[in-house]
Amino acid sequence: MGHPTKLVLSALLGTTSLHGFAAQAQEAQSQTTADADADQGLTDIVVTARRTAESLQTTPVSVTALDSTTLVQTQIQNPKDLQRLAPNLNVATGSPSVSGYAFVSIRGQSQVNPGSASDPAVGIYIDGVYVPRPSQGLFDFADLARVEVLRGPQGTLFGRNTTGGALNIITKQPTGDFGAEARVAYGNYNTVEASATLNVPLAGPELAARITYSFNRDDGYGRNALLDRTTGDQAANHFVRAKLRWAPDGSDWDASLSGDYNYRRDSGQSVVLAGFNAGALSPIVTPLIDIVPALAPLADLTPILAPFLQTKANFRTSYGTTGPLGELPMDLMKAAGGALTINGRLGDVKLQAITGFRYSRTDAVIDLDGTPLRFAQNHTGFGSKQFSQELQFSGDADALSWIGGLYFSREKGDERSLFEALGVLGVPPLLNDGDVLNISRGVYAQGYYKVAPGLRLAAGLRWTWDKREVVLHNLSVHNDITTCNVAAPDGGAFPPCSQTEKTSFNYPAWTLGVDYQASEGLFVYAKTSAAAMAGGWNLRFGSIPAFSPEKVRDVEVGFKADLFDRRLRVNVSVFNAWQRDVQRNLNILVGPTAVTQYVVNAGNAQVRGAEFELAARPWHGMDLSGSIGLLDGKYDKGSFLDTQIIGGVPVTVDRSGEPLPQLARFNATASATQRLDMAWGSIDLHGDYAYISSQSFSPITAAPGLPAADRAVIERQAALSRIPGYGIANARISFNLDSPQIEIAGFVRNAFNNKYNTRTFSDLYSSPLATAVAFPGAPRVYGISLYYHFGSLAR
């Protein structure tokens, strides 16, 4: 089935729909969508998009809410799958370092650099605790109450770098009734998925515990033909969360203590050769041929590398070699965290205190050229430990409701990358090594005032103070001689090669808005807001100065409507955002061969767009949902200037005509679920489809006056940084028995077995490293699953 046919199918299913129409508040005990009376229309949705429980349909924020039932039906396993359920949300996977990264983009605001000193544009929050590193982003969605996708700047209430939006993830609370559930699934590629949850009352409803565990593995969908081993697999993924809740009867106080641990291991990413620069090595190799005749074939790579290019026949086949020290490709990630949340009341003031801790450690070996030749090998490790504390106060006074608080976080991290560039010529590896200290403090307040029946004004302000410190230890080793590659190291010109840099920033975030309940089923709003993404340091070679915060301001108007006795729900928003001091990656040549990236402030940009969401319950047992996201983004003319060296002379290049990285102009989703009531239970038939248009990841512009041959290389690199649009269809059928509470289901993901890439890395193409690679997405996966529910965890 081609893309046009699929898009027509999407339209028929309602491509302007709202997903997650049955999300519930964490404390609510109301029934899920599947259990609601289908003849009574769509159920209400309670969200915490503004840090307090309120109805989605009267929340003046663009938000998609997904409850636990929706997550199961649509097979949402971790954050990367959310792209299939929300407009203008893009989650890319595949990385030149670690496989477990989640590059989350909302409304064209994307992850700039996955390193320890550069922050994301989209904040991920687990029970109110900020997750600082993308290496912690692909955790399992096990035993969740709901997921909220907040779009647009959220800088006042979700304060850490939420220039694009936030993923607000809420786990389920322990309850006072015993219950258990278990799931096991098996599919092709020897896929095994298992999970179990146990809820135990320790002292009646006042003290209860909940523990959940999940396990995933598969044999992988790619193959390294050179090393004869699997790629793109899940060798062993373990996730466990334990939660303890104390809620004394008749008291205004309660407390929750939680901890989680995630272990992920694989045999390396699926990295395939997408393109090669035939003459890239000629300037280096030609002078050496008379000395080393065996190097002659490297002067023209075409006959050597052409057989290894990605095609339909070998789409997920790679030919990469081992790491810089001969290590086999692999990825290992350990992440953990915990939170203590205390809720209470001091007179008329509500208090919430959230103490959080997040930890991660990654280790990865990757061949970055996808060829049997040693052009680019990398062994990377990242570490992060963050402590955070937030005190939040809220209350109501007649027509005014308000919320305010204090925030503090302290993160210590490290980054280590051993990069071998042109090992085929015997060039020794270079070591990027740095320690990071990130400290953030904030104070915020936001209020809502009812000026007339149904009419409210909103205003909020946050001020943030950031401290950023790095200690660089970059060095290289050649013929057993160690050389520092940092400027003016604290310890002199020889190891320990320490260079300390410090900087600090402070900046505001704010919001102003008005909303109006025009009728019982129509809510309209308009708002403007601003936020900033923190500045920081570059840890790699070159000792590049600090980059400043990126600032974003937007204007948004929208409406939310429930129509035809709540059988149809339509939510629409349009927006325009202005970005200043945009943070972008640039490449720099280190020595004659090695290329590294660093972050700079690269001009200004503007993004405008629209989002359409709809949910419908047209007849008994049928639920329809979907969405459309539209984006148009560009740099301000003449604002993004770069310097390139042409013939030894610096030349200014205007790059303002480039597409914004990871911005998809169009995405659409659609899903349908039909419940058939049976004497013994029910049958659920579910299908969903999601399409996302093409996107660029590392666009580049050729300098004026560049020779035609060199210009063609740059233009080819720009083309290789772009992935075509693709669509994914999924389906699930489940048989639900009333007694015992058992569900037997069959599932398929990527039903049409589409071949698509999730990301590219073309940055090395115009350098002597000569290659561009792509990261293929998963093929069709199908299987069966068995659920068992007992006690309070019954369906």
VOGU-3710 file (C-alpha; in Angstrom, 3 decimals, decimal comma):
1> mghptklvls> 0,000/0,000/0,000  1,560/3,334/-1,055  1,676/6,526/0,976  -1,196/8,295/-0,862  -3,508/5,344/-0,177  -2,492/5,313/3,435  -3,096/9,041/3,780  -6,597/8,618/2,343  -7,166/5,873/4,918  -5,906/8,266/7,592
11> allgttslhg> -8,394/10,888/6,499  -11,258/8,405/6,549  -10,366/7,462/10,092  -10,264/11,097/11,178  -6,842/12,616/10,714  -7,674/15,625/12,837  -8,315/13,707/16,023  -7,295/13,726/19,610  -5,409/10,742/20,945  -5,725/9,579/24,479
21> faaqaqeaqs> -9,295/10,729/24,952  -9,541/8,753/28,179  -6,510/9,973/30,144  -7,236/10,314/33,858  -5,716/12,292/36,713  -3,210/10,334/38,781  -5,430/10,387/41,835  -8,682/9,736/39,984  -10,427/6,399/40,271  -12,763/6,967/37,326
31> qttadadadq> -13,152/4,269/34,700  -11,079/4,045/31,497  -12,363/4,627/28,006  -12,748/0,910/27,363  -15,044/0,557/30,390  -17,076/3,708/29,871  -20,621/3,547/28,567  -20,082/4,017/24,856  -23,579/5,462/24,441  -22,791/8,408/26,741
41> gltdivvtar> -20,222/10,055/24,492  -16,588/10,835/25,205  -15,411/10,881/28,796  -13,774/13,866/30,450  -9,979/14,080/30,534  -8,053/15,350/33,529  -4,460/16,527/33,004  -1,753/18,284/34,990  -0,318/20,324/32,123  -0,273/23,389/34,398
51> rtaeslqttp> 0,947/21,494/37,479  -2,568/21,129/38,844  -5,415/18,750/37,969  -7,897/20,247/35,501  -9,992/19,236/32,517  -8,165/19,005/29,215  -11,031/20,788/27,492  -10,633/23,864/29,720  -6,817/23,923/29,772  -5,410/26,739/27,596
61> vsvtaldstt> -2,409/24,655/26,535  -1,823/22,434/23,496  -1,577/18,996/25,074  -2,191/15,397/24,038  -3,025/13,028/26,884  -2,628/9,248/26,718  -3,946/6,897/29,386  -2,728/3,375/30,158  -5,393/1,740/27,966  -4,372/3,834/24,962
71> lvqtqiqnpk> -0,689/3,069/25,539  -1,425/-0,677/25,450  -3,748/-0,581/22,447  -1,371/1,495/20,352  1,717/-0,488/21,478  3,553/2,509/22,911  6,602/0,929/24,567  8,855/3,945/25,223  9,130/7,661/24,318  10,190/7,055/20,688
81> dlqrlapnln> 6,764/5,569/19,930  4,939/8,748/20,997  5,660/10,202/17,564  2,785/8,031/16,324  0,184/9,713/18,539  0,681/13,482/18,700  0,900/16,333/16,178  4,240/18,078/15,594  6,063/15,609/17,845  9,162/14,002/16,355
91> vatgspsvsg> 11,341/11,455/18,178  14,448/10,390/16,238  16,693/7,483/17,194  20,147/6,536/15,963  23,235/8,345/17,175  26,949/8,641/16,348  27,565/7,518/19,921  24,928/5,674/21,999  21,893/3,780/20,665  19,588/4,605/23,572
101> yafvsirgqs> 19,296/8,310/22,822  15,882/9,848/22,222  16,181/13,033/20,136  12,828/14,644/20,951  11,584/17,562/18,851  8,332/19,468/19,305  7,300/22,244/16,920  10,757/22,232/15,327  12,574/22,666/18,637  15,056/19,788/18,768
111> qvnpgsasdp> 17,972/18,221/20,605  21,132/20,038/19,525  23,878/17,841/20,909  23,564/14,713/23,076  26,632/15,552/25,149  26,847/16,162/28,864  27,075/19,952/28,616  24,272/20,641/26,118  20,622/20,459/27,171  17,549/19,345/25,197
121> avgiyidgvy> 14,821/21,681/23,946  12,082/19,328/25,136  12,048/18,453/28,810  11,138/14,956/29,991  9,604/14,802/33,472  8,848/11,642/35,445  6,482/12,363/38,330  7,678/15,961/38,247  11,416/15,142/38,206  13,392/16,505/35,253
131> vprpsqglfd> 15,417/13,963/33,235  18,563/15,843/32,183  20,206/13,572/29,594  18,826/12,001/26,384  20,699/8,810/27,322  17,950/8,311/29,936  15,211/8,964/27,401  14,335/5,448/26,148  13,053/3,978/29,396  10,197/1,474/29,351
141> fadlarvevl> 6,630/2,766/29,657  5,717/0,293/32,382  2,710/0,773/34,683  1,982/4,382/33,761  -1,118/6,345/34,683  -0,756/8,611/31,651  1,597/10,522/29,377  1,031/14,168/28,503  2,666/15,754/25,446  2,807/19,513/26,075
151> rgpqgtlfgr> 3,564/21,614/23,000  5,067/25,084/22,937  7,228/26,891/25,522  6,434/25,742/29,079  9,126/27,790/30,764  7,239/29,133/33,779  5,954/25,892/35,336  8,164/23,305/33,601  11,255/25,395/33,795  14,183/23,386/32,469
161> nttggalnii> 14,795/24,139/28,778  11,219/23,549/27,679  11,403/25,851/24,663  9,667/23,287/22,468  7,494/21,552/25,023  7,571/18,765/27,575  6,792/15,088/28,008  5,032/14,829/31,358  5,038/11,186/32,482  2,992/10,131/35,501
171> tkqptgdfga> 3,345/6,669/37,032  0,540/4,830/38,820  0,151/5,225/42,566  -0,153/2,345/45,043  -3,699/1,781/46,290  -5,231/0,182/49,374  -6,463/-2,952/47,584  -4,424/-6,009/46,656  -3,979/-6,577/42,944  -1,660/-8,070/40,374
181> earvaygnyn> -1,230/-8,274/36,638  1,241/-10,018/34,343  1,950/-9,991/30,635  4,085/-12,104/28,344  4,469/-11,729/24,580  6,416/-13,547/21,904  7,057/-12,552/18,290  9,303/-12,928/15,288  13,005/-12,049/15,607  12,717/-14,106/18,792
191> tveasatlnv> 11,077/-11,127/20,455  10,242/-11,635/24,120  8,335/-9,033/26,145  7,298/-9,650/29,738  6,061/-7,505/32,608  4,473/-7,894/36,014  2,948/-5,514/38,544  2,033/-6,159/42,170  0,041/-3,773/44,371  0,102/-4,568/48,106
201> plagpelaar> -1,664/-2,730/50,968  0,763/-2,729/53,905  -1,517/-1,002/56,409  -4,890/-0,813/54,749  -5,408/2,133/52,416  -3,055/4,339/54,462  0,190/2,620/53,470  0,562/0,715/50,221  3,356/-0,431/47,915  3,514/-1,080/44,198
211> itysfnrddg> 6,284/-2,754/42,221  6,543/-3,342/38,498  9,120/-5,131/36,379  9,500/-5,422/32,623  11,884/-7,320/30,363  12,475/-7,069/26,612  14,807/-8,827/24,230  15,056/-9,738/20,542  17,582/-11,071/18,062  17,789/-7,815/16,133
221> ygrnalldrt> 16,625/-6,735/12,704  20,009/-5,889/11,173  23,210/-7,748/10,452  26,877/-6,825/10,269  27,995/-8,959/7,337  31,686/-8,280/7,956  31,673/-9,298/11,619  28,880/-11,877/11,122  26,803/-10,644/14,034  23,447/-9,074/14,838
231> tgdqaanhfv> 22,836/-5,324/14,950  19,852/-3,282/16,093  18,947/-5,866/18,720  17,827/-5,781/22,329  20,174/-8,202/24,023  18,659/-7,594/27,465  16,476/-4,747/28,684  15,442/-4,817/32,336  13,314/-2,193/34,055  12,013/-2,136/37,622
241> raklrwapdg> 10,132/0,497/39,629  9,049/0,358/43,253  6,731/2,871/44,879  5,550/3,382/48,466  2,652/5,704/49,325  1,571/6,903/52,776  -1,814/8,647/52,942  -3,206/8,832/56,520  -6,989/8,723/56,701  -8,460/12,164/57,395
251> sdwdaslsgd> -5,115/13,942/56,936  -4,232/16,701/54,478  -0,797/15,154/54,042  0,484/12,264/51,963  3,892/11,135/50,711  5,171/8,926/47,902  8,638/7,424/47,677  9,708/5,799/44,397  12,798/4,342/42,824  13,516/2,884/39,396
261> ynyrrdsgqs> 16,361/1,120/37,603  16,840/0,525/33,879  19,468/-1,683/32,237  19,759/-1,843/28,445  22,318/-3,753/26,389  22,642/-4,474/22,681  25,174/-5,651/20,112  25,534/-2,302/18,407  23,420/-0,031/16,274  22,433/-0,837/12,727
271> vvlagfnaga> 24,649/1,643/10,830  24,601/1,433/7,036  26,576/3,264/4,360  24,336/5,896/2,757  26,942/7,673/0,611  30,646/8,133/0,035  32,804/10,936/-1,337  34,832/9,232/-4,066  37,769/11,637/-4,153  37,947/12,672/-0,510
281> lspivtplid> 41,218/10,928/0,294  43,051/11,908/-2,897  44,741/15,040/-1,456  46,113/12,955/1,421  46,832/9,662/-0,327  48,346/10,886/-3,610  51,559/12,282/-2,037  52,001/8,985/-0,149  51,530/6,557/-3,040  55,176/6,719/-4,129
291> ivpalaplad> 56,176/5,813/-0,577  53,408/3,281/0,096  52,109/1,932/-3,257  49,485/-0,162/-1,462  47,553/3,055/-0,749  46,811/3,673/-4,441  43,274/2,175/-4,351  42,245/4,729/-1,703  42,691/7,606/-4,145  39,341/6,593/-5,704
301> ltpilapflq> 36,879/4,942/-3,326  34,214/4,142/-5,918  35,164/0,542/-6,800  35,877/-0,221/-3,126  32,768/1,172/-1,441  30,038/0,938/-4,098  29,070/-2,654/-3,155  28,361/-1,572/0,438  25,871/1,224/-0,247  22,393/0,911/1,263
311> tkanfrtsyg> 19,859/-0,482/-1,225  16,419/-2,068/-0,939  18,108/-5,478/-1,043  20,562/-4,842/1,806  18,644/-2,093/3,604  19,590/-3,179/7,126  22,986/-4,733/6,340  26,158/-3,062/7,548  29,815/-3,840/6,952  31,432/-1,907/9,795
321> ttgplgelpm> 34,613/-2,876/11,565  35,485/-2,903/15,254  36,084/0,065/17,559  39,217/2,193/17,971  40,944/-0,481/20,089  39,480/-3,492/18,301  36,337/-3,673/20,473  33,188/-5,231/19,077  30,277/-2,803/18,530  27,939/-2,616/21,520
331> dlmkaaggal> 25,818/-0,339/23,693  25,347/-0,478/27,445  23,140/1,857/29,446  22,383/1,910/33,159  19,953/4,495/34,461  18,315/4,921/37,833  16,315/7,455/39,724  14,129/8,161/42,659  11,707/10,709/43,995  10,130/11,695/47,280
341> tingrlgdvk> 6,922/13,674/46,802  5,135/15,226/49,785  1,718/16,870/49,458  0,054/18,799/52,221  -1,766/21,887/53,299  -0,700/24,825/55,436  -3,946/26,607/56,179  -5,393/27,645/52,831  -2,128/27,011/50,996  -1,339/23,699/49,319
351> lqaitgfrys> 2,254/22,523/49,483  4,102/20,073/47,276  7,761/19,162/47,745  9,514/17,023/45,103  12,991/15,706/45,849  14,507/13,931/42,867  17,610/12,018/41,864  18,564/10,818/38,371  21,614/8,790/37,367  22,856/7,388/34,074
361> rtdavidldg> 25,981/5,709/32,731  26,468/4,732/29,090  29,215/2,953/27,194  29,126/2,430/23,428  31,327/1,287/20,554  30,263/2,226/17,035  31,683/2,106/13,523  30,632/5,440/12,025  31,406/4,747/8,373  29,566/1,478/7,755
371> tplrfaqnht> 32,365/0,122/5,559  35,075/-2,544/5,879  37,659/0,269/5,880  38,575/2,056/9,089  37,489/5,629/8,377  35,664/6,535/11,614  35,457/4,463/14,803  34,190/5,770/18,108  34,113/4,523/21,696  31,980/6,828/23,806
381> gfgskqfsqe> 30,880/7,013/27,412  28,628/9,463/29,251  27,759/9,793/32,909  25,324/11,977/34,843  24,178/12,359/38,440  21,530/14,942/39,214  19,912/15,992/42,475  16,881/18,293/42,295  14,556/19,912/44,785  11,332/21,759/44,089
391> lqfsgdadal> 9,005/23,456/46,588  5,624/24,414/45,173  2,823/26,430/46,786  -0,680/26,994/45,423  -4,014/28,351/46,550  -7,278/30,104/45,726  -8,548/33,472/46,876  -11,994/34,357/45,533  -11,539/34,962/41,796  -7,774/34,361/41,892
401> swigglyfsr> -6,006/31,028/41,818  -2,225/30,907/41,921  0,820/28,660/41,976  4,464/29,436/42,705  7,645/27,807/43,810  11,401/27,420/44,085  13,610/25,057/42,092  17,207/23,831/42,466  19,204/21,193/40,605  22,837/20,144/40,614
411> ekgderslfe> 24,197/17,788/37,962  27,687/16,346/37,758  28,549/14,634/34,522  31,368/13,393/32,388  31,944/12,607/28,741  34,676/10,506/27,166  35,093/9,763/23,473  37,981/7,887/21,876  37,708/8,683/18,159  39,815/7,005/15,518
421> algvlgvppl> 39,804/9,005/12,279  41,409/7,393/9,224  42,744/4,387/11,016  43,074/2,943/7,487  46,090/5,247/7,140  47,424/4,435/10,595  46,294/7,731/12,170  46,124/7,284/15,976  42,877/7,987/17,879  42,103/11,222/19,704
431> lndgdvlnis> 40,574/11,404/23,180  37,832/13,901/24,033  37,451/13,894/27,798  35,653/16,332/30,064  33,917/16,770/33,412  30,769/18,863/33,754  29,003/20,708/36,557  25,555/22,161/35,824  23,732/24,088/38,542  20,317/25,666/38,015
441> rgvyaqgyyk> 18,195/27,768/40,367  14,750/29,170/39,669  11,818/30,978/41,213  8,391/31,151/39,577  4,807/32,292/40,057  1,685/32,050/37,910  -1,855/33,250/38,523  -5,318/32,926/36,966  -7,970/35,586/37,539  -11,698/35,282/36,711
451> vapglrlaag> -12,709/38,694/35,418  -16,223/37,593/34,396  -18,229/34,376/34,178  -16,243/32,040/31,933  -13,495/34,610/31,263  -10,005/34,233/32,794  -6,674/36,020/32,540  -3,369/34,233/33,132  0,093/35,583/33,856  3,273/33,876/34,952
461> lrwtwdkrev> 6,950/34,667/35,420  9,999/32,555/36,143  13,615/33,631/36,618  16,437/31,152/36,199  20,089/31,340/37,228  22,450/28,793/35,616  26,063/28,021/36,439  28,055/25,976/33,930  31,534/24,625/34,574  33,683/22,180/32,577
471> vlhnlsvhnd> 37,136/20,691/33,012  38,618/19,509/29,696  41,159/16,676/29,517  41,440/16,293/25,740  44,626/14,621/24,500  46,175/12,480/21,777  48,781/9,735/21,888  51,264/9,074/19,077  54,311/6,821/19,327  53,699/6,594/23,081
481> ittcnvaapd> 53,940/10,387/23,411  50,921/12,061/25,020  50,020/15,567/23,864  47,449/17,834/25,498  44,815/19,188/23,142  43,444/21,914/25,373  44,331/25,575/25,618  46,444/26,646/28,615  45,786/23,572/30,779  45,792/24,188/34,490
491> ggafppcsqt> 48,564/21,649/34,941  50,796/22,833/32,083  51,375/21,407/28,617  51,494/17,774/29,719  49,017/15,439/31,438  46,704/15,632/33,336  45,756/18,108/30,581  43,152/19,953/32,643  41,558/23,159/31,372  38,837/24,660/33,567
501> ektsfnypaw> 36,167/26,976/32,165  33,270/28,609/34,025  30,340/30,755/33,003  26,891/31,697/34,253  23,611/32,907/32,771  20,329/34,256/34,062  17,167/34,750/32,059  13,386/35,041/32,392  10,479/32,955/31,160  6,933/34,283/31,107
511> tlgvdyqase> 3,401/33,679/29,919  0,342/35,874/29,353  -3,023/34,557/28,269  -6,759/34,859/28,166  -9,364/32,102/27,849  -13,133/32,040/27,579  -15,769/29,325/28,048  -17,991/30,510/25,207  -20,536/27,751/25,799  -20,779/24,429/27,570
521> glfvyaktsa> -18,937/22,681/24,749  -16,686/25,443/23,379  -13,514/26,787/24,990  -11,278/29,364/23,275  -7,916/30,771/24,323  -5,013/32,976/23,266  -1,608/33,182/24,871  1,946/34,318/24,425  4,901/32,821/26,246  8,669/32,777/26,306
531> aamaggwnlr> 11,315/30,338/27,513  15,029/29,699/27,118  17,279/26,700/26,577  20,386/26,858/28,763  23,790/27,818/27,419  26,909/25,799/28,077  30,354/24,663/26,993  31,730/22,495/24,226  33,806/19,635/25,591  35,599/18,592/22,436
541> fgsipafspe> 38,797/19,682/20,724  39,311/23,344/19,975  38,391/24,856/23,356  35,511/26,708/21,724  33,976/29,471/23,882  30,690/28,974/25,704  27,432/29,252/23,800  24,613/31,412/25,137  21,026/30,430/25,966  18,610/30,099/23,064
551> kvrdvevgfk> 15,489/32,198/23,583  12,036/31,391/22,198  8,869/33,493/22,204  5,543/32,420/20,746  1,929/33,436/20,165  -0,805/30,788/20,096  -4,565/30,802/19,670  -6,859/27,811/19,782  -10,198/26,312/20,624  -11,448/23,057/22,160
561> adlfdrrlrv> -14,935/21,845/21,322  -17,170/18,958/22,399  -19,999/18,493/19,901  -23,069/16,290/19,288  -23,579/15,261/22,929  -19,830/14,734/23,340  -19,651/12,246/20,488  -17,158/14,476/18,672  -14,232/16,362/20,132  -12,212/18,850/18,076
571> nvsvfnawqr> -9,158/20,698/19,377  -7,295/23,161/17,141  -4,327/25,464/17,719  -2,256/27,757/15,499  0,999/29,366/16,557  4,031/31,405/15,574  7,361/31,129/17,400  10,448/33,319/17,199  13,855/31,888/18,113  16,869/34,010/18,986
581> dvqrnlnilv> 20,518/32,923/19,349  19,613/29,537/17,886  21,896/26,738/19,092  23,208/24,607/16,247  25,997/22,091/15,626  28,895/23,110/13,386  31,792/20,908/12,261  35,452/21,769/12,600  38,519/20,003/11,198  40,967/19,071/13,968
591> gptavtqyvv> 44,396/18,620/12,414  44,603/17,226/8,876  42,029/14,459/9,265  39,763/14,508/12,340  36,397/16,241/12,383  34,512/17,193/15,531  31,299/19,059/16,291  30,657/22,007/18,525  27,609/24,064/19,438  27,353/27,734/18,505
601> nagnaqvrga> 24,653/30,389/18,513  23,692/30,468/14,857  21,313/33,289/14,056  17,554/33,626/14,463  14,639/31,594/13,157  10,866/31,606/12,940  8,511/28,612/13,088  4,780/28,741/12,442  2,300/25,938/12,356  -1,051/24,416/13,231
611> efelaarpwh> -2,317/21,361/15,083  -5,640/19,597/14,615  -6,889/16,897/16,956  -10,188/15,067/16,970  -11,834/12,204/18,837  -15,126/10,597/17,904  -17,452/7,940/19,270  -19,897/7,556/16,360  -21,586/4,337/17,509  -21,519/1,825/20,307
621> gmdlsgsigl> -18,034/0,448/20,913  -16,268/2,509/18,232  -13,578/5,063/19,085  -11,799/7,060/16,384  -8,789/9,302/16,895  -5,944/10,980/15,012  -4,125/14,257/14,425  -2,495/16,522/11,862  0,568/18,688/12,513  1,759/21,384/10,098
631> ldgkydkgsf> 5,058/23,265/10,402  6,908/25,892/8,393  10,255/27,048/9,709  13,136/29,131/8,382  16,034/31,269/9,523  15,741/35,026/9,376  17,453/36,149/6,197  21,143/36,869/6,727  21,142/35,865/10,412  22,974/32,505/10,198
641> ldtqiiggvp> 26,531/33,224/9,055  29,352/30,685/9,047  33,025/30,833/8,120  34,550/28,214/5,824  38,153/27,921/4,668  38,400/27,931/0,858  41,904/27,581/-0,545  43,368/28,629/2,770  41,244/31,797/2,860  38,322/32,300/5,304
651> vtvdrsgepl> 35,034/32,890/3,462  31,737/33,998/5,031  28,813/31,736/4,152  25,167/32,729/4,604  23,421/29,532/5,746  20,066/31,176/6,379  18,441/29,305/3,512  18,896/25,900/5,137  16,001/23,872/6,577  15,772/23,775/10,353
661> pqlarfnata> 17,164/20,485/11,726  14,636/17,731/12,529  11,680/19,825/11,419  9,015/17,779/9,623  6,567/19,960/7,728  3,730/17,474/8,023  2,733/14,596/10,229  -0,564/12,780/10,519  -1,899/10,018/12,731  -5,106/8,007/12,758
671> satqrldmaw> -6,478/5,147/14,813  -9,686/3,188/15,243  -10,812/0,788/17,965  -13,991/-1,278/17,778  -15,176/-3,164/20,852  -17,496/-6,105/20,251  -19,424/-7,221/23,341  -19,646/-10,992/23,768  -21,357/-13,232/26,325  -17,953/-14,217/27,746
681> gsidlhgdya> -16,335/-10,770/27,517  -15,349/-8,712/24,496  -13,225/-8,507/21,383  -11,209/-5,350/20,642  -10,120/-4,623/17,073  -7,540/-1,835/16,813  -5,547/-0,284/13,982  -3,427/2,856/13,789  -1,286/4,609/11,206  1,228/7,453/11,444
691> yissqsfspi> 3,034/9,360/8,708  5,849/11,906/9,053  7,290/13,899/6,176  10,955/14,257/5,263  13,397/15,975/7,612  17,021/17,105/7,636  19,444/16,548/10,484  22,712/18,259/9,475  22,014/20,626/6,572  24,955/22,489/5,068
701> taapglpaad> 25,526/25,276/2,513  28,413/25,579/0,071  30,558/28,693/0,265  30,376/31,195/-2,617  33,166/30,805/-5,149  33,611/27,121/-4,383  34,752/25,106/-7,437  31,979/23,138/-9,109  33,333/19,757/-7,999  33,588/20,855/-4,376
711> ravierqaal> 30,149/22,464/-4,523  28,699/19,180/-5,748  30,197/17,426/-2,710  28,589/19,916/-0,309  25,239/19,669/-2,071  25,408/15,886/-1,927  26,183/16,034/1,806  23,141/18,251/2,334  20,981/15,743/0,449  22,352/12,846/2,497
721> sripgygian> 21,428/14,638/5,728  17,763/14,318/4,754  15,564/11,268/5,267  12,405/10,738/3,168  8,995/10,733/4,792  7,626/7,409/5,941  4,501/5,844/7,405  3,997/3,064/9,932  0,835/0,984/10,352  0,100/-1,154/13,410
731> arisfnldsp> -2,735/-3,445/14,394  -3,905/-5,394/17,412  -6,781/-7,781/18,134  -7,552/-8,871/21,686  -9,985/-11,362/23,234  -10,957/-10,247/26,735  -12,407/-12,845/29,105  -14,498/-11,635/32,037  -13,749/-14,630/34,242  -10,917/-15,174/34,760
741> qieiagfvrn> -9,610/-11,738/33,791  -7,422/-12,848/30,886  -6,632/-11,115/27,613  -5,213/-12,968/24,606  -3,982/-10,664/21,845  -2,265/-10,742/18,488  -0,225/-7,740/17,362  1,772/-6,424/14,430  3,999/-3,375/14,220  5,028/-1,843/10,884
751> afnnkyntrt> 2,433/-4,071/9,248  3,457/-3,259/5,657  7,162/-3,848/6,415  8,156/-0,376/5,232  11,860/0,336/4,879  12,744/3,685/6,405  15,619/5,438/8,149  15,125/7,102/11,523  18,146/9,414/11,295  21,277/10,156/9,272
761> fsdlysspla> 24,827/11,215/10,050  26,332/12,868/6,979  28,680/15,263/8,740  31,834/13,386/7,680  31,018/13,293/3,968  32,907/16,426/2,841  35,863/15,688/5,118  38,676/13,216/4,436  36,552/10,680/6,341  34,426/10,564/3,190
771> tavafpgapr> 31,283/8,706/4,321  27,667/9,292/5,322  25,627/6,739/7,251  21,976/6,089/8,031  20,192/4,368/10,904  17,436/2,031/9,627  14,149/1,645/11,471  12,635/-1,620/12,637  10,914/-3,971/10,145  7,586/-5,735/10,612
781> vygislyyhf> 7,302/-7,352/14,054  4,344/-9,569/14,914  3,404/-11,932/17,708  0,941/-12,886/20,421  0,549/-11,761/24,027  -1,212/-12,963/27,158  -2,401/-10,658/29,952  -3,658/-11,727/33,377  -5,367/-9,322/35,788  -6,315/-9,959/39,399
791> gslar> -7,909/-8,013/42,240  -7,681/-4,243/42,141  -5,691/-4,385/38,900  -8,553/-6,005/37,024  -9,530/-4,326/33,766
//
